[in-house]
């Protein structure tokens, strides 16, 4: 269960890297970043670059508004990956797969992978869909395929805390974000916070183990 109460034994660097069109995944990403910071981790909250044409964004009021209010969020770079001990990746689903913006960023990481700079890090994924069975599990599993190739230690939330029996998913946090529906609520945000704390805890254990070896 989620029993972290003491300070982290060693500093842990966390990169929360996300793509969000209208703000749902961004809300989850912020919850993850805040939870990690409360444990004493160093956190970078980063968005991946937008690929959609300006006219498509302008035609969607929610999309254009979210882009405006998140201008302050820095875009992810390779340094955010090599620096981190923990990756928390979040993207909405597109036909059961991660949004192309996230995939494009992932596809640029070959040089880091070739040097082994992405291996032995903790990784975890989260998502959002517009329907309840619209691909949350497949999107998270697709993101995790990347982490297998990188050689990461994938830490899923599992059913290891009571909140997970309310959120309903052991794979990674998610939210159903149909047009006009509410943003992530108390249960979804609590699940995301638990997932982030669990990933940070495992990273701290790994670092402590390496330091003692």
Secondary structure, DSSP 8 states (H G I E B T S, - for coil): -----S--SS--EEEEEE--SSSHHHHHHHHHHHHHHHTT-EEEEEE----S-HHHHHT-HHHHHHHHHTTTS-B--HHHHHH-SEEEEEEEEETTEE-HHHHHHHTT-HHHHHTTTTTT-EEEEEEEESSTTSSHHHHHHHHHHHHHHHT-EE---TT-SHHHHHH--SS--EEE--TTS----HHHHHHHHHHHHHHHHHHHHHHHHHHH-
